[in-house]
Amino acid sequence: MLVGYCRTSTTEQVAGLEDQKRQLVATGCNKIFEEQISSVAKREKLEAALDFVREGDSLIVTRLDRLARSTKHFLEIMERLHSKGVSLRILDFGGSAVDSQSATGKMMLTMFSAFAEFERSLLLERQKAGIARAKAQGRYKGRAPTAPRKSHEIMRLNQEGHTPSQIADLTGVSRSSAYRILAEAQ
């Protein structure tokens, strides 16, 4: 069975997710697991895909960075797949597909996973340097707080009889933020 996994980092990347799904369907995937979540967060759909695959199956992703966040994570995924007798296929691996069933494919995947992790580290270093420079120049304000922007919704849900815990779940803010906004309003 061909099992696909696709992921984007944010919910705004709808076109990217749709493009990945289109590629996986065109490849013949019978089942596709998809999620819109950062690679560093707990990825429940990836876990579900890894649990779902059986001996003889192939897990297919469009690109390596959609699957693993580091070389170590990639190697853990590869070990988990191979212990189950499942191969990994990456559709866009520098312009061509690569499959872990061959020794060469497995070696290439491992090497390029290390390169991808290295590039990610460089990107984060450049990002930190840019933020530090912007802060020094007084141009960096950081992310706007989420809870104050949702205060009207929090108040409305409170008036409807929801508890602060329920409000936090419904709005995506922390319980302490919901309590703080409700206390400030009184």
ZABA-266539 format. One record per residue (C-alpha): residue in one letter; y, x, z. Coordinates in nm, 4 decimals, always signed. Each point is the difference from the previous one (the first is absolute). Layout:
BEGIN
a,Y,X,Z
...
This chain:
BEGIN
m,+0.0000,+0.0000,+0.0000
l,+0.3504,+0.1197,-0.0758
v,+0.2280,-0.0524,+0.3006
g,+0.3738,+0.0562,-0.0311
y,+0.2597,+0.0912,+0.2604
c,+0.3730,-0.0167,-0.0624
r,+0.2943,+0.0598,+0.2310
t,+0.3760,+0.0228,+0.0005
s,+0.2031,+0.1275,+0.2924
t,+0.2348,-0.2978,+0.0216
t,-0.0034,-0.3696,-0.0814
e,+0.2881,+0.0538,-0.2435
q,-0.2284,+0.1935,-0.2359
v,-0.1504,-0.3104,-0.1578
a,+0.0028,+0.1370,-0.3555
g,-0.1831,+0.3141,+0.1106
l,-0.2698,-0.2000,+0.1746
e,-0.0399,-0.2314,-0.2993
d,-0.0288,+0.3010,-0.2337
q,-0.2721,+0.1535,+0.2176
k,-0.1910,-0.3310,+0.0078
r,+0.0302,-0.0302,-0.3786
q,-0.1488,+0.3484,-0.0460
l,-0.2835,-0.0712,+0.2440
v,-0.0863,-0.3298,-0.1722
a,+0.0080,+0.1726,-0.3417
t,-0.2452,+0.2586,+0.1363
g,-0.2403,-0.2779,+0.0913
c,+0.0397,-0.0229,+0.3769
n,-0.1949,-0.2952,+0.1372
k,+0.1844,-0.0017,+0.3327
i,+0.3461,+0.1335,+0.0830
f,+0.1430,+0.0743,+0.3430
e,+0.3792,+0.0154,+0.0069
e,+0.2672,+0.0614,+0.2600
q,+0.3667,+0.0791,+0.0295
i,+0.0281,+0.2412,+0.2888
s,+0.1023,+0.3576,+0.0665
s,-0.2744,+0.2585,-0.0361
v,+0.0523,+0.1113,+0.3595
a,-0.0530,-0.3497,+0.1431
k,-0.3391,-0.1500,+0.0785
r,-0.1288,-0.1200,-0.3354
e,-0.2352,-0.2871,+0.0658
k,-0.0732,-0.0706,-0.3673
l,-0.0978,+0.3619,-0.0631
e,-0.2370,-0.0205,+0.2973
a,-0.1369,-0.3273,-0.1365
a,-0.0570,+0.1595,-0.3419
l,-0.1759,+0.3003,+0.1547
d,-0.2197,-0.2336,+0.2053
f,-0.0702,-0.2249,-0.3003
v,-0.1271,+0.2601,-0.2484
r,-0.3755,+0.0581,-0.0203
e,-0.2279,+0.2632,-0.1504
g,+0.0517,+0.0259,-0.3744
d,+0.3516,-0.1499,+0.0119
s,+0.3165,+0.1750,-0.1153
l,+0.3293,-0.0244,+0.1871
i,+0.2819,+0.0160,-0.2522
v,+0.3678,+0.0746,+0.0625
t,+0.2770,+0.0528,-0.2512
r,+0.1399,+0.3184,+0.1593
l,-0.1021,+0.2323,+0.2827
d,+0.3184,-0.0671,+0.2016
r,-0.0913,-0.3697,+0.0184
l,-0.3154,+0.0926,+0.1932
a,+0.0490,+0.2893,+0.2420
r,+0.2956,+0.1289,+0.2015
s,-0.1257,+0.3565,+0.0480
t,-0.2747,+0.2360,-0.1088
k,-0.1810,-0.0588,+0.3284
h,+0.0199,-0.3770,-0.0459
f,-0.1184,+0.0304,-0.3597
l,-0.2982,+0.2133,+0.1031
e,-0.0885,-0.2522,+0.2714
i,+0.0072,-0.2804,-0.2566
m,-0.2079,+0.2069,-0.2446
e,-0.2586,+0.0775,+0.2692
r,-0.0179,-0.3645,+0.0973
l,-0.0489,-0.1073,-0.3628
h,-0.2564,+0.2663,-0.0803
s,-0.2003,-0.0724,+0.3150
k,-0.0334,-0.3560,-0.1314
g,-0.0868,+0.1144,-0.3536
v,+0.3332,-0.1223,-0.1401
s,+0.2052,+0.1890,-0.2573
l,+0.3784,+0.0168,-0.0219
r,+0.1838,-0.0325,-0.3288
i,+0.3714,+0.0635,-0.0419
l,+0.1404,-0.1469,-0.3210
d,+0.3184,+0.2061,-0.0355
f,-0.0705,+0.3533,+0.1050
g,+0.2506,+0.2039,-0.1953
g,-0.0388,-0.2170,-0.3070
s,-0.3763,-0.0484,+0.0067
a,-0.2577,-0.1558,+0.2284
v,-0.2147,+0.1991,+0.2407
d,-0.3218,-0.1021,+0.1735
s,-0.1466,+0.1512,+0.3171
q,-0.3557,-0.0327,-0.1302
s,+0.0231,+0.3395,-0.1673
a,+0.0425,+0.3287,+0.1871
t,+0.3044,+0.0817,-0.2125
g,+0.1556,-0.3385,+0.0718
k,-0.0568,+0.0391,+0.3731
m,+0.1550,+0.3494,-0.0036
m,+0.3019,-0.1158,-0.1989
l,+0.0563,-0.2951,+0.2316
t,-0.0118,+0.2240,+0.3074
m,+0.2403,+0.2561,-0.1493
f,+0.2476,-0.2563,-0.1214
s,-0.0109,-0.1809,+0.3322
a,+0.1214,+0.3239,+0.1597
f,+0.2779,+0.0282,-0.2603
a,+0.1060,-0.3602,+0.0606
e,+0.0173,+0.0606,+0.3751
f,+0.2056,+0.3154,-0.0606
e,+0.2442,-0.1894,-0.2236
r,+0.0331,-0.2753,+0.2605
s,+0.0810,+0.2613,+0.2655
l,+0.2672,+0.1518,-0.2232
l,+0.1491,-0.3439,-0.0637
l,+0.0202,-0.0711,+0.3738
e,+0.1659,+0.3376,+0.0626
r,+0.2609,-0.0709,-0.2699
q,+0.0538,-0.3482,+0.1433
k,+0.0578,+0.1384,+0.3529
a,+0.2426,+0.2597,-0.1327
g,+0.1903,-0.2668,-0.1926
i,+0.0216,-0.2290,+0.3026
a,+0.1200,+0.2869,+0.2213
r,+0.2682,+0.0894,-0.2567
a,+0.1116,-0.3632,-0.0297
k,+0.0137,-0.0359,+0.3808
a,+0.2103,+0.3158,+0.0268
q,+0.2414,-0.1472,-0.2539
g,+0.0060,-0.3354,+0.1803
r,-0.1503,-0.1865,-0.2958
y,-0.3446,-0.0831,+0.1440
k,-0.0150,-0.3138,+0.2084
g,-0.3765,-0.0513,+0.0110
r,-0.1882,-0.3213,-0.0551
a,+0.1813,-0.3188,+0.0938
p,-0.1576,-0.1646,+0.3076
t,-0.2322,-0.2832,-0.0993
a,+0.0205,-0.2229,+0.3067
p,+0.3762,-0.0714,-0.0059
r,-0.0258,-0.1082,-0.3644
k,-0.2638,-0.2550,+0.1027
s,+0.1850,-0.1332,+0.3055
h,+0.0735,-0.3380,-0.1636
e,-0.3682,-0.0448,-0.0856
i,-0.1000,+0.1097,+0.3523
m,+0.2378,-0.2548,+0.1539
r,-0.1251,-0.2767,-0.2307
l,-0.3641,+0.0706,+0.0864
n,+0.0896,+0.0021,+0.3709
q,+0.1682,-0.3407,-0.0350
e,-0.3167,-0.1262,-0.1715
g,-0.1926,+0.0910,+0.3148
h,-0.1680,+0.3257,-0.1018
t,-0.0620,+0.2630,+0.2657
p,+0.1535,+0.3464,-0.0367
s,-0.3454,+0.1407,-0.0840
q,-0.0469,-0.2577,-0.2756
i,+0.3527,+0.0682,-0.1263
a,-0.0757,+0.3715,-0.0163
d,-0.3160,-0.0663,-0.2029
l,+0.1766,-0.2414,-0.2361
t,+0.3053,+0.2179,-0.0629
g,-0.1560,+0.3451,+0.0076
v,+0.2226,+0.1294,+0.2809
s,-0.1276,+0.1397,+0.3288
r,-0.0417,-0.2276,+0.3019
s,+0.2629,+0.1992,+0.1892
s,+0.2487,-0.0546,-0.2842
a,-0.0705,-0.3730,+0.0003
y,+0.0517,-0.0143,+0.3792
r,+0.3195,+0.2070,-0.0258
i,+0.1546,-0.2211,-0.2713
l,-0.0882,-0.3163,+0.1913
a,+0.1451,+0.1444,+0.3227
e,+0.3209,+0.1074,-0.1776
a,+0.0414,-0.3504,-0.1405
q,-0.0063,-0.1632,+0.3452
